[in-house]
Amino acid sequence: MRRFFKIFLTFAKIGVFTFGGGYSMLPIMQRDLVERKAWLSTEELKDYFSVSHCLPGIITVNNAVFIGHKQGGRIGGIAAALGVIFPSIAVILIVAAFLTRYSNIPAVRYAFSGIRVCVLVLIVNAIVKMWKDAMVDLGSLAVFFMVFAVSVFTNFSVAILIVTAAAAGIGIKAVRRLHK
């Protein structure tokens, strides 16, 4: 029971400090779950994050379930999911009660503007950290630029981009093995 409570509290802490969705939680998860607690490797976190994008639902909750399950089975997954959504529900209820009443106040608008900038910085920080591990060769760089260009200039589905990138990665690896 203590282990599940620890999982719940760990993800509740992540939920408290996660503003802006799945991308902004990545640096917090990297620091807490990979570096401090060593519950998983950077590679596993990237894998969970990637798969979470392909699955229906909230990226944050999907990641929590994967990691919680790794730490404590089904109950660990449930504890992690409940932990990560609990702070959001509490904050949303509080904000909903006051936002409509105070949203016209300039200080409130400026505060949200500052929060958006902070989230952007957290996302860029996560990208920089993931870049170091993901860009291992020219093939990875080629897949990056392909997916980047297609995602910026077209309206392709994220799922199609992910499946295509996975197929490209497999294809590049197969070609390399043939050449060796």
CNS distance restraints for C-alpha pairs under 8 A (distance, minus, plus):
assign (resid   1 and name CA) (resid   5 and name CA) 6.33 0.50 0.50
assign (resid   2 and name CA) (resid   6 and name CA) 6.17 0.50 0.50
assign (resid   3 and name CA) (resid   7 and name CA) 6.29 0.50 0.50
assign (resid   3 and name CA) (resid  72 and name CA) 7.46 0.50 0.50
assign (resid   4 and name CA) (resid   8 and name CA) 6.10 0.50 0.50
assign (resid   4 and name CA) (resid  72 and name CA) 6.90 0.50 0.50
assign (resid   4 and name CA) (resid  75 and name CA) 7.15 0.50 0.50
assign (resid   4 and name CA) (resid  76 and name CA) 5.64 0.50 0.50
assign (resid   4 and name CA) (resid  79 and name CA) 6.05 0.50 0.50
assign (resid   5 and name CA) (resid   9 and name CA) 6.09 0.50 0.50
assign (resid   5 and name CA) (resid  79 and name CA) 7.25 0.50 0.50
assign (resid   6 and name CA) (resid  10 and name CA) 6.03 0.50 0.50
assign (resid   7 and name CA) (resid  11 and name CA) 6.28 0.50 0.50
assign (resid   7 and name CA) (resid  68 and name CA) 6.59 0.50 0.50
assign (resid   7 and name CA) (resid  71 and name CA) 7.82 0.50 0.50
assign (resid   7 and name CA) (resid  76 and name CA) 6.65 0.50 0.50
assign (resid   7 and name CA) (resid  79 and name CA) 6.27 0.50 0.50
assign (resid   7 and name CA) (resid  80 and name CA) 5.67 0.50 0.50
assign (resid   7 and name CA) (resid  83 and name CA) 7.61 0.50 0.50
assign (resid   8 and name CA) (resid  12 and name CA) 5.99 0.50 0.50
assign (resid   8 and name CA) (resid  79 and name CA) 4.90 0.50 0.50
assign (resid   8 and name CA) (resid  80 and name CA) 5.01 0.50 0.50
assign (resid   8 and name CA) (resid  81 and name CA) 7.79 0.50 0.50
assign (resid   8 and name CA) (resid  82 and name CA) 6.81 0.50 0.50
assign (resid   8 and name CA) (resid  83 and name CA) 4.42 0.50 0.50
assign (resid   8 and name CA) (resid  84 and name CA) 7.53 0.50 0.50
assign (resid   9 and name CA) (resid  13 and name CA) 6.09 0.50 0.50
assign (resid   9 and name CA) (resid  83 and name CA) 6.18 0.50 0.50
assign (resid  10 and name CA) (resid  14 and name CA) 6.48 0.50 0.50
assign (resid  10 and name CA) (resid  80 and name CA) 7.79 0.50 0.50
assign (resid  10 and name CA) (resid  83 and name CA) 7.40 0.50 0.50
assign (resid  11 and name CA) (resid  15 and name CA) 5.97 0.50 0.50
assign (resid  11 and name CA) (resid  64 and name CA) 7.08 0.50 0.50
assign (resid  11 and name CA) (resid  80 and name CA) 5.55 0.50 0.50
assign (resid  11 and name CA) (resid  81 and name CA) 7.57 0.50 0.50
assign (resid  11 and name CA) (resid  83 and name CA) 4.90 0.50 0.50
assign (resid  11 and name CA) (resid  84 and name CA) 4.71 0.50 0.50
assign (resid  12 and name CA) (resid  16 and name CA) 6.11 0.50 0.50
assign (resid  12 and name CA) (resid  80 and name CA) 7.83 0.50 0.50
assign (resid  12 and name CA) (resid  82 and name CA) 7.88 0.50 0.50
assign (resid  12 and name CA) (resid  83 and name CA) 4.20 0.50 0.50
assign (resid  12 and name CA) (resid  84 and name CA) 4.70 0.50 0.50
assign (resid  12 and name CA) (resid  85 and name CA) 7.26 0.50 0.50
assign (resid  12 and name CA) (resid  86 and name CA) 6.56 0.50 0.50
assign (resid  12 and name CA) (resid  87 and name CA) 6.25 0.50 0.50
assign (resid  13 and name CA) (resid  17 and name CA) 6.53 0.50 0.50
assign (resid  13 and name CA) (resid  83 and name CA) 7.92 0.50 0.50
assign (resid  13 and name CA) (resid  84 and name CA) 7.55 0.50 0.50
assign (resid  14 and name CA) (resid  18 and name CA) 6.03 0.50 0.50
assign (resid  14 and name CA) (resid  25 and name CA) 7.07 0.50 0.50
assign (resid  14 and name CA) (resid  28 and name CA) 6.63 0.50 0.50
assign (resid  14 and name CA) (resid  29 and name CA) 7.07 0.50 0.50
assign (resid  14 and name CA) (resid  84 and name CA) 6.48 0.50 0.50
assign (resid  15 and name CA) (resid  83 and name CA) 7.19 0.50 0.50
assign (resid  15 and name CA) (resid  84 and name CA) 4.51 0.50 0.50
assign (resid  15 and name CA) (resid  85 and name CA) 6.40 0.50 0.50
assign (resid  15 and name CA) (resid  86 and name CA) 7.41 0.50 0.50
assign (resid  15 and name CA) (resid  87 and name CA) 5.69 0.50 0.50
assign (resid  15 and name CA) (resid  88 and name CA) 6.51 0.50 0.50
assign (resid  16 and name CA) (resid  84 and name CA) 7.84 0.50 0.50
assign (resid  16 and name CA) (resid  87 and name CA) 5.35 0.50 0.50
assign (resid  16 and name CA) (resid  88 and name CA) 7.00 0.50 0.50
assign (resid  17 and name CA) (resid  25 and name CA) 7.74 0.50 0.50
assign (resid  17 and name CA) (resid  28 and name CA) 7.90 0.50 0.50
assign (resid  18 and name CA) (resid  22 and name CA) 7.97 0.50 0.50
assign (resid  18 and name CA) (resid  24 and name CA) 6.12 0.50 0.50
assign (resid  18 and name CA) (resid  25 and name CA) 5.13 0.50 0.50
assign (resid  18 and name CA) (resid  28 and name CA) 7.80 0.50 0.50
assign (resid  19 and name CA) (resid  24 and name CA) 6.34 0.50 0.50
assign (resid  19 and name CA) (resid  25 and name CA) 7.45 0.50 0.50
assign (resid  19 and name CA) (resid 115 and name CA) 7.91 0.50 0.50
assign (resid  19 and name CA) (resid 119 and name CA) 6.57 0.50 0.50
assign (resid  20 and name CA) (resid  24 and name CA) 5.84 0.50 0.50
assign (resid  20 and name CA) (resid 116 and name CA) 7.62 0.50 0.50
assign (resid  20 and name CA) (resid 119 and name CA) 6.07 0.50 0.50
assign (resid  21 and name CA) (resid  25 and name CA) 6.77 0.50 0.50
assign (resid  21 and name CA) (resid  59 and name CA) 7.65 0.50 0.50
assign (resid  21 and name CA) (resid  60 and name CA) 6.91 0.50 0.50
assign (resid  22 and name CA) (resid  26 and name CA) 6.79 0.50 0.50
assign (resid  22 and name CA) (resid  58 and name CA) 7.67 0.50 0.50
assign (resid  22 and name CA) (resid  59 and name CA) 5.30 0.50 0.50
assign (resid  22 and name CA) (resid  60 and name CA) 4.97 0.50 0.50
assign (resid  23 and name CA) (resid 122 and name CA) 7.97 0.50 0.50
assign (resid  23 and name CA) (resid 123 and name CA) 5.75 0.50 0.50
assign (resid  23 and name CA) (resid 126 and name CA) 7.59 0.50 0.50
assign (resid  24 and name CA) (resid  28 and name CA) 7.74 0.50 0.50
assign (resid  24 and name CA) (resid 119 and name CA) 5.97 0.50 0.50
assign (resid  24 and name CA) (resid 120 and name CA) 7.83 0.50 0.50
assign (resid  24 and name CA) (resid 122 and name CA) 5.52 0.50 0.50
assign (resid  24 and name CA) (resid 123 and name CA) 5.29 0.50 0.50
assign (resid  24 and name CA) (resid 126 and name CA) 7.67 0.50 0.50
assign (resid  25 and name CA) (resid  29 and name CA) 6.10 0.50 0.50
assign (resid  25 and name CA) (resid  60 and name CA) 7.39 0.50 0.50
assign (resid  26 and name CA) (resid  30 and name CA) 6.00 0.50 0.50
assign (resid  26 and name CA) (resid 123 and name CA) 7.77 0.50 0.50
assign (resid  26 and name CA) (resid 126 and name CA) 6.09 0.50 0.50
assign (resid  27 and name CA) (resid  31 and name CA) 6.14 0.50 0.50
assign (resid  27 and name CA) (resid 122 and name CA) 6.84 0.50 0.50
assign (resid  27 and name CA) (resid 123 and name CA) 7.84 0.50 0.50
assign (resid  27 and name CA) (resid 125 and name CA) 7.07 0.50 0.50
assign (resid  27 and name CA) (resid 126 and name CA) 5.27 0.50 0.50
assign (resid  28 and name CA) (resid  32 and name CA) 6.00 0.50 0.50
assign (resid  29 and name CA) (resid  33 and name CA) 5.25 0.50 0.50
assign (resid  29 and name CA) (resid  34 and name CA) 6.96 0.50 0.50
assign (resid  30 and name CA) (resid  34 and name CA) 5.07 0.50 0.50
assign (resid  30 and name CA) (resid  35 and name CA) 6.41 0.50 0.50
assign (resid  30 and name CA) (resid  42 and name CA) 7.01 0.50 0.50
assign (resid  30 and name CA) (resid  45 and name CA) 7.50 0.50 0.50
assign (resid  31 and name CA) (resid  35 and name CA) 4.98 0.50 0.50
assign (resid  31 and name CA) (resid  36 and name CA) 6.17 0.50 0.50
assign (resid  32 and name CA) (resid  36 and name CA) 4.99 0.50 0.50
assign (resid  32 and name CA) (resid  37 and name CA) 6.07 0.50 0.50
assign (resid  33 and name CA) (resid  37 and name CA) 5.06 0.50 0.50
assign (resid  33 and name CA) (resid  38 and name CA) 5.74 0.50 0.50
assign (resid  33 and name CA) (resid  39 and name CA) 5.44 0.50 0.50
assign (resid  33 and name CA) (resid  40 and name CA) 6.57 0.50 0.50
assign (resid  34 and name CA) (resid  38 and name CA) 4.57 0.50 0.50
assign (resid  34 and name CA) (resid  39 and name CA) 5.93 0.50 0.50
assign (resid  34 and name CA) (resid  40 and name CA) 5.38 0.50 0.50
assign (resid  34 and name CA) (resid  41 and name CA) 5.59 0.50 0.50
assign (resid  34 and name CA) (resid  42 and name CA) 6.26 0.50 0.50
assign (resid  34 and name CA) (resid  45 and name CA) 7.86 0.50 0.50
assign (resid  39 and name CA) (resid  67 and name CA) 7.86 0.50 0.50
assign (resid  39 and name CA) (resid  71 and name CA) 7.16 0.50 0.50
assign (resid  40 and name CA) (resid  44 and name CA) 6.07 0.50 0.50
assign (resid  40 and name CA) (resid  45 and name CA) 6.75 0.50 0.50
assign (resid  40 and name CA) (resid  67 and name CA) 7.77 0.50 0.50
assign (resid  41 and name CA) (resid  45 and name CA) 6.29 0.50 0.50
assign (resid  42 and name CA) (resid  46 and name CA) 6.20 0.50 0.50
assign (resid  43 and name CA) (resid  47 and name CA) 6.18 0.50 0.50
assign (resid  43 and name CA) (resid 133 and name CA) 7.93 0.50 0.50
assign (resid  44 and name CA) (resid  48 and name CA) 6.05 0.50 0.50
assign (resid  45 and name CA) (resid  49 and name CA) 6.00 0.50 0.50
assign (resid  46 and name CA) (resid  50 and name CA) 6.03 0.50 0.50
assign (resid  46 and name CA) (resid 130 and name CA) 7.74 0.50 0.50
assign (resid  47 and name CA) (resid  51 and name CA) 6.15 0.50 0.50
assign (resid  48 and name CA) (resid  52 and name CA) 5.94 0.50 0.50
assign (resid  48 and name CA) (resid  63 and name CA) 5.95 0.50 0.50
assign (resid  48 and name CA) (resid  66 and name CA) 6.76 0.50 0.50
assign (resid  48 and name CA) (resid  67 and name CA) 7.99 0.50 0.50
assign (resid  49 and name CA) (resid  53 and name CA) 6.55 0.50 0.50
assign (resid  49 and name CA) (resid  59 and name CA) 7.34 0.50 0.50
assign (resid  49 and name CA) (resid  63 and name CA) 6.19 0.50 0.50
assign (resid  50 and name CA) (resid  54 and name CA) 6.96 0.50 0.50
assign (resid  51 and name CA) (resid  55 and name CA) 6.53 0.50 0.50
assign (resid  52 and name CA) (resid  56 and name CA) 7.85 0.50 0.50
assign (resid  52 and name CA) (resid  58 and name CA) 7.93 0.50 0.50
assign (resid  52 and name CA) (resid  59 and name CA) 5.30 0.50 0.50
assign (resid  52 and name CA) (resid  62 and name CA) 5.48 0.50 0.50
assign (resid  52 and name CA) (resid  63 and name CA) 6.18 0.50 0.50
assign (resid  53 and name CA) (resid  59 and name CA) 6.14 0.50 0.50
assign (resid  53 and name CA) (resid 158 and name CA) 7.95 0.50 0.50
assign (resid  53 and name CA) (resid 159 and name CA) 7.67 0.50 0.50
assign (resid  54 and name CA) (resid 158 and name CA) 7.73 0.50 0.50
assign (resid  54 and name CA) (resid 159 and name CA) 5.66 0.50 0.50
assign (resid  54 and name CA) (resid 162 and name CA) 7.45 0.50 0.50
assign (resid  55 and name CA) (resid  62 and name CA) 7.84 0.50 0.50
assign (resid  57 and name CA) (resid  61 and name CA) 7.53 0.50 0.50
assign (resid  57 and name CA) (resid  62 and name CA) 6.98 0.50 0.50
assign (resid  58 and name CA) (resid  62 and name CA) 6.15 0.50 0.50
assign (resid  59 and name CA) (resid  63 and name CA) 6.12 0.50 0.50
assign (resid  60 and name CA) (resid  64 and name CA) 6.19 0.50 0.50
assign (resid  60 and name CA) (resid  84 and name CA) 7.48 0.50 0.50
assign (resid  61 and name CA) (resid  65 and name CA) 6.14 0.50 0.50
assign (resid  61 and name CA) (resid  80 and name CA) 7.98 0.50 0.50
assign (resid  61 and name CA) (resid  81 and name CA) 5.39 0.50 0.50
assign (resid  61 and name CA) (resid  84 and name CA) 6.68 0.50 0.50
assign (resid  61 and name CA) (resid  85 and name CA) 7.23 0.50 0.50
assign (resid  62 and name CA) (resid  66 and name CA) 6.35 0.50 0.50
assign (resid  62 and name CA) (resid  81 and name CA) 7.71 0.50 0.50
assign (resid  63 and name CA) (resid  67 and name CA) 6.20 0.50 0.50
assign (resid  64 and name CA) (resid  68 and name CA) 5.71 0.50 0.50
assign (resid  64 and name CA) (resid  77 and name CA) 6.76 0.50 0.50
assign (resid  64 and name CA) (resid  80 and name CA) 5.21 0.50 0.50
assign (resid  64 and name CA) (resid  81 and name CA) 5.42 0.50 0.50
assign (resid  64 and name CA) (resid  84 and name CA) 6.95 0.50 0.50
assign (resid  65 and name CA) (resid  69 and name CA) 5.79 0.50 0.50
assign (resid  65 and name CA) (resid  76 and name CA) 7.63 0.50 0.50
assign (resid  65 and name CA) (resid  77 and name CA) 4.16 0.50 0.50
assign (resid  65 and name CA) (resid  78 and name CA) 6.47 0.50 0.50
assign (resid  65 and name CA) (resid  80 and name CA) 5.89 0.50 0.50
assign (resid  65 and name CA) (resid  81 and name CA) 5.53 0.50 0.50
assign (resid  66 and name CA) (resid  70 and name CA) 6.28 0.50 0.50
assign (resid  66 and name CA) (resid  77 and name CA) 6.43 0.50 0.50
assign (resid  67 and name CA) (resid  71 and name CA) 6.33 0.50 0.50
assign (resid  67 and name CA) (resid  77 and name CA) 6.93 0.50 0.50
assign (resid  67 and name CA) (resid  80 and name CA) 7.64 0.50 0.50
assign (resid  68 and name CA) (resid  72 and name CA) 5.94 0.50 0.50
assign (resid  68 and name CA) (resid  73 and name CA) 7.03 0.50 0.50
assign (resid  68 and name CA) (resid  74 and name CA) 7.88 0.50 0.50
assign (resid  68 and name CA) (resid  75 and name CA) 7.95 0.50 0.50
assign (resid  68 and name CA) (resid  76 and name CA) 4.53 0.50 0.50
assign (resid  68 and name CA) (resid  77 and name CA) 4.02 0.50 0.50
assign (resid  68 and name CA) (resid  78 and name CA) 7.24 0.50 0.50
assign (resid  68 and name CA) (resid  79 and name CA) 6.96 0.50 0.50
assign (resid  68 and name CA) (resid  80 and name CA) 5.07 0.50 0.50
assign (resid  68 and name CA) (resid  81 and name CA) 7.69 0.50 0.50
assign (resid  69 and name CA) (resid  73 and name CA) 4.18 0.50 0.50
assign (resid  69 and name CA) (resid  74 and name CA) 5.43 0.50 0.50
assign (resid  69 and name CA) (resid  75 and name CA) 7.16 0.50 0.50
assign (resid  69 and name CA) (resid  76 and name CA) 4.99 0.50 0.50
assign (resid  69 and name CA) (resid  77 and name CA) 4.13 0.50 0.50
assign (resid  69 and name CA) (resid  78 and name CA) 7.80 0.50 0.50
assign (resid  70 and name CA) (resid  76 and name CA) 7.58 0.50 0.50
assign (resid  70 and name CA) (resid  77 and name CA) 7.67 0.50 0.50
assign (resid  71 and name CA) (resid  76 and name CA) 6.20 0.50 0.50
assign (resid  71 and name CA) (resid  77 and name CA) 7.97 0.50 0.50
assign (resid  72 and name CA) (resid  76 and name CA) 3.99 0.50 0.50
assign (resid  72 and name CA) (resid  77 and name CA) 6.86 0.50 0.50
assign (resid  73 and name CA) (resid  77 and name CA) 6.29 0.50 0.50
assign (resid  74 and name CA) (resid  78 and name CA) 6.30 0.50 0.50
assign (resid  75 and name CA) (resid  79 and name CA) 6.02 0.50 0.50
assign (resid  76 and name CA) (resid  80 and name CA) 6.07 0.50 0.50
assign (resid  77 and name CA) (resid  81 and name CA) 6.16 0.50 0.50
assign (resid  78 and name CA) (resid  82 and name CA) 6.10 0.50 0.50
assign (resid  79 and name CA) (resid  83 and name CA) 5.94 0.50 0.50
assign (resid  80 and name CA) (resid  84 and name CA) 6.11 0.50 0.50
assign (resid  81 and name CA) (resid  85 and name CA) 6.29 0.50 0.50
assign (resid  82 and name CA) (resid  86 and name CA) 5.87 0.50 0.50
assign (resid  83 and name CA) (resid  87 and name CA) 7.50 0.50 0.50
assign (resid  84 and name CA) (resid  88 and name CA) 7.48 0.50 0.50
assign (resid  85 and name CA) (resid  89 and name CA) 6.19 0.50 0.50
assign (resid  86 and name CA) (resid  90 and name CA) 6.34 0.50 0.50
assign (resid  87 and name CA) (resid  91 and name CA) 6.04 0.50 0.50
assign (resid  88 and name CA) (resid  92 and name CA) 5.86 0.50 0.50
assign (resid  89 and name CA) (resid  93 and name CA) 6.14 0.50 0.50
assign (resid  90 and name CA) (resid  94 and name CA) 6.38 0.50 0.50
assign (resid  91 and name CA) (resid  95 and name CA) 5.97 0.50 0.50
assign (resid  92 and name CA) (resid  96 and name CA) 5.79 0.50 0.50
assign (resid  93 and name CA) (resid  97 and name CA) 6.23 0.50 0.50
assign (resid  94 and name CA) (resid  98 and name CA) 6.58 0.50 0.50
assign (resid  95 and name CA) (resid  99 and name CA) 5.34 0.50 0.50
assign (resid  96 and name CA) (resid 100 and name CA) 6.92 0.50 0.50
assign (resid  97 and name CA) (resid 101 and name CA) 7.79 0.50 0.50
assign (resid  98 and name CA) (resid 102 and name CA) 6.11 0.50 0.50
assign (resid  99 and name CA) (resid 103 and name CA) 5.19 0.50 0.50
assign (resid 102 and name CA) (resid 108 and name CA) 7.14 0.50 0.50
assign (resid 103 and name CA) (resid 108 and name CA) 6.13 0.50 0.50
assign (resid 103 and name CA) (resid 109 and name CA) 6.68 0.50 0.50
assign (resid 104 and name CA) (resid 108 and name CA) 7.38 0.50 0.50
assign (resid 104 and name CA) (resid 109 and name CA) 7.21 0.50 0.50
assign (resid 105 and name CA) (resid 109 and name CA) 6.61 0.50 0.50
assign (resid 106 and name CA) (resid 110 and name CA) 6.08 0.50 0.50
assign (resid 107 and name CA) (resid 111 and name CA) 6.02 0.50 0.50
assign (resid 108 and name CA) (resid 112 and name CA) 6.38 0.50 0.50
assign (resid 109 and name CA) (resid 113 and name CA) 6.26 0.50 0.50
assign (resid 110 and name CA) (resid 114 and name CA) 6.22 0.50 0.50
assign (resid 111 and name CA) (resid 115 and name CA) 6.25 0.50 0.50
assign (resid 112 and name CA) (resid 116 and name CA) 6.22 0.50 0.50
assign (resid 113 and name CA) (resid 117 and name CA) 6.55 0.50 0.50
assign (resid 114 and name CA) (resid 118 and name CA) 6.30 0.50 0.50
assign (resid 115 and name CA) (resid 119 and name CA) 6.20 0.50 0.50
assign (resid 116 and name CA) (resid 120 and name CA) 6.26 0.50 0.50
assign (resid 117 and name CA) (resid 121 and name CA) 6.38 0.50 0.50
assign (resid 118 and name CA) (resid 122 and name CA) 6.33 0.50 0.50
assign (resid 119 and name CA) (resid 123 and name CA) 6.20 0.50 0.50
assign (resid 120 and name CA) (resid 124 and name CA) 6.24 0.50 0.50
assign (resid 121 and name CA) (resid 125 and name CA) 6.09 0.50 0.50
assign (resid 122 and name CA) (resid 126 and name CA) 6.22 0.50 0.50
assign (resid 123 and name CA) (resid 127 and name CA) 6.21 0.50 0.50
assign (resid 124 and name CA) (resid 128 and name CA) 6.20 0.50 0.50
assign (resid 125 and name CA) (resid 129 and name CA) 6.36 0.50 0.50
assign (resid 126 and name CA) (resid 130 and name CA) 6.08 0.50 0.50
assign (resid 127 and name CA) (resid 131 and name CA) 5.80 0.50 0.50
assign (resid 128 and name CA) (resid 132 and name CA) 6.68 0.50 0.50
assign (resid 129 and name CA) (resid 133 and name CA) 7.21 0.50 0.50
assign (resid 130 and name CA) (resid 134 and name CA) 5.93 0.50 0.50
assign (resid 131 and name CA) (resid 135 and name CA) 5.70 0.50 0.50
assign (resid 132 and name CA) (resid 136 and name CA) 7.66 0.50 0.50
assign (resid 134 and name CA) (resid 140 and name CA) 7.10 0.50 0.50
assign (resid 135 and name CA) (resid 140 and name CA) 5.35 0.50 0.50
assign (resid 135 and name CA) (resid 141 and name CA) 5.95 0.50 0.50
assign (resid 136 and name CA) (resid 140 and name CA) 6.31 0.50 0.50
assign (resid 136 and name CA) (resid 141 and name CA) 7.97 0.50 0.50
assign (resid 137 and name CA) (resid 141 and name CA) 6.54 0.50 0.50
assign (resid 138 and name CA) (resid 142 and name CA) 6.08 0.50 0.50
assign (resid 139 and name CA) (resid 143 and name CA) 6.26 0.50 0.50
assign (resid 139 and name CA) (resid 169 and name CA) 7.57 0.50 0.50
assign (resid 139 and name CA) (resid 172 and name CA) 6.50 0.50 0.50
assign (resid 140 and name CA) (resid 144 and name CA) 6.14 0.50 0.50
assign (resid 140 and name CA) (resid 169 and name CA) 7.38 0.50 0.50
assign (resid 141 and name CA) (resid 145 and name CA) 6.28 0.50 0.50
assign (resid 142 and name CA) (resid 146 and name CA) 6.11 0.50 0.50
assign (resid 143 and name CA) (resid 147 and name CA) 6.07 0.50 0.50
assign (resid 143 and name CA) (resid 165 and name CA) 6.31 0.50 0.50
assign (resid 143 and name CA) (resid 168 and name CA) 6.91 0.50 0.50
assign (resid 143 and name CA) (resid 169 and name CA) 7.44 0.50 0.50
assign (resid 144 and name CA) (resid 148 and name CA) 5.90 0.50 0.50
assign (resid 145 and name CA) (resid 149 and name CA) 5.93 0.50 0.50
assign (resid 146 and name CA) (resid 150 and name CA) 6.19 0.50 0.50
assign (resid 147 and name CA) (resid 151 and name CA) 5.92 0.50 0.50
assign (resid 147 and name CA) (resid 161 and name CA) 6.47 0.50 0.50
assign (resid 147 and name CA) (resid 165 and name CA) 7.05 0.50 0.50
assign (resid 148 and name CA) (resid 152 and name CA) 6.08 0.50 0.50
assign (resid 149 and name CA) (resid 153 and name CA) 5.97 0.50 0.50
assign (resid 150 and name CA) (resid 154 and name CA) 5.47 0.50 0.50
assign (resid 150 and name CA) (resid 155 and name CA) 7.90 0.50 0.50
assign (resid 150 and name CA) (resid 156 and name CA) 7.24 0.50 0.50
assign (resid 151 and name CA) (resid 155 and name CA) 6.66 0.50 0.50
assign (resid 151 and name CA) (resid 156 and name CA) 6.60 0.50 0.50
assign (resid 151 and name CA) (resid 158 and name CA) 7.96 0.50 0.50
assign (resid 151 and name CA) (resid 161 and name CA) 7.74 0.50 0.50
assign (resid 156 and name CA) (resid 160 and name CA) 6.77 0.50 0.50
assign (resid 156 and name CA) (resid 161 and name CA) 6.98 0.50 0.50
assign (resid 157 and name CA) (resid 161 and name CA) 6.42 0.50 0.50
assign (resid 158 and name CA) (resid 162 and name CA) 6.17 0.50 0.50
assign (resid 159 and name CA) (resid 163 and name CA) 6.17 0.50 0.50
assign (resid 160 and name CA) (resid 164 and name CA) 5.96 0.50 0.50
assign (resid 161 and name CA) (resid 165 and name CA) 5.99 0.50 0.50
assign (resid 162 and name CA) (resid 166 and name CA) 6.10 0.50 0.50
assign (resid 163 and name CA) (resid 167 and name CA) 6.16 0.50 0.50
assign (resid 164 and name CA) (resid 168 and name CA) 6.08 0.50 0.50
assign (resid 165 and name CA) (resid 169 and name CA) 6.09 0.50 0.50
assign (resid 166 and name CA) (resid 170 and name CA) 6.24 0.50 0.50
assign (resid 167 and name CA) (resid 171 and name CA) 6.01 0.50 0.50
assign (resid 168 and name CA) (resid 172 and name CA) 6.02 0.50 0.50
assign (resid 169 and name CA) (resid 173 and name CA) 6.22 0.50 0.50
assign (resid 170 and name CA) (resid 174 and name CA) 6.12 0.50 0.50
assign (resid 171 and name CA) (resid 175 and name CA) 6.17 0.50 0.50
assign (resid 172 and name CA) (resid 176 and name CA) 6.26 0.50 0.50
assign (resid 173 and name CA) (resid 177 and name CA) 6.26 0.50 0.50
assign (resid 174 and name CA) (resid 178 and name CA) 6.30 0.50 0.50
assign (resid 175 and name CA) (resid 179 and name CA) 6.34 0.50 0.50
assign (resid 176 and name CA) (resid 180 and name CA) 6.39 0.50 0.50
